[in-house]
Amino acid sequence: MRDNSVQGIERGELLAPDPHRGLERSCTDGKGDGMRISNSARGIERIEARFHGNGFSPHRHDTYALGLTLHGIQTFHYRGTSHFSRPGNVIILHPDEVHDGAAGTDLGLIYRMIYLPPQLLAAVGDYRHALPFAPDPVTADATLWQALAEVLDDLDHEPSELLLDDVVLRISDALNRHAGGPNAAVATPARVAVMRTVDFLESHYNDSIGSEDLEAVSGLSRFELARQFRRLMGTSPHRYMVLRRLDQAKQLLTDGVGLADAAAAAGFADQPHFTRHFRKTFGMTPGRWLALRSGGK
């Protein structure tokens, strides 16, 4: 793996590997642990995270997590193996894969990451193929770095729709390249059934939904639906529903709603139920997530 440093990430300045320069003030300003979070259109979340020690406990989410290591050494466990990423590397984590995250040295860690809904990548191929799987979670792919840098450079402003379209296409091409080509084809009836199920879950995630409901919506048996749903969406219908509830709860917490009220409004049985799902998905409790958000401002 290359041991490159990274150009400064002041507002409006492009992130890019550069072996001749260290990190600029925004990466070395002495701030403690924290996160800057920017929610963009189409369900995309972008973050900058600063950590010393362990940042995230084992967790899994339903998006692709694509990141740029900017400062320090980023260590994590993924698919049963330990990995590390240095400045200049790109991290590729697939939906529904358990991973954690920590700083590999006492110098701490700074990275930026985009959480990309799988349906955006599936849409590049008109949902005709299963999602690409790149087996190596750490790469020095300069083309992929450049695409991610363009959408992660400015967290203060939402990227334009045209920029997002271009970046998603380039990310899709890079993932297919690392996967060795497009995955197996998905038949049209299965594709239609999955998208119908997605629309239903997006509209009813706060409701009590059973397997019979999804069979009626999709026209597939519960097991065939689960199989086809995972091929296109990277996770199960149940996990997809839970993640939509968590998305709502996170927004409520950001707006200042208390934990118990946010849990109830998002459809969780109680606050402990909400906290368990939150930790399994984001690797920390809601309280720590809020504290890190405050530390990133």
Salt bridges, closest charged atoms under 4 A:
GLU10 OE2 - ARG25 NH2 3.67
GLU24 OE2 - ARG21 NH2 2.10
ASP29 OD2 - LYS31 NZ 3.78
ASP33 OD1 - HIS52 ND1 3.05
GLU45 OE2 - LYS250 NZ 3.13
GLU48 OE1 - ARG36 NH1 3.90
GLU48 OE1 - ARG112 NH2 2.70
ASP62 OD2 - ARG244 NH1 3.03
ASP96 OD1 - ARG60 NH1 2.64
ASP96 OD2 - ARG230 NH1 2.87
ASP96 OD1 - ARG239 NE 3.42
GLU97 OE2 - ARG79 NH1 2.69
ASP100 OD2 - HIS77 ND1 2.99
ASP126 OD2 - ARG128 NH1 2.71
ASP141 OD2 - ARG177 NH2 2.45
ASP141 OD2 - HIS178 NE2 2.76
GLU150 OE1 - ARG170 NH1 3.07
ASP154 OD2 - HIS157 ND1 2.95
ASP156 OD2 - ARG11 NE 2.83
ASP156 OD1 - ARG36 NH2 2.96
ASP165 OD1 - ARG42 NH1 2.81
ASP166 OD2 - ARG170 NH1 2.69
GLU212 OE2 - ARG222 NH2 3.80
GLU215 OE2 - ARG222 NE 3.15
GLU224 OE1 - ARG227 NH1 2.58
ASP247 OD2 - ARG244 NH2 2.90
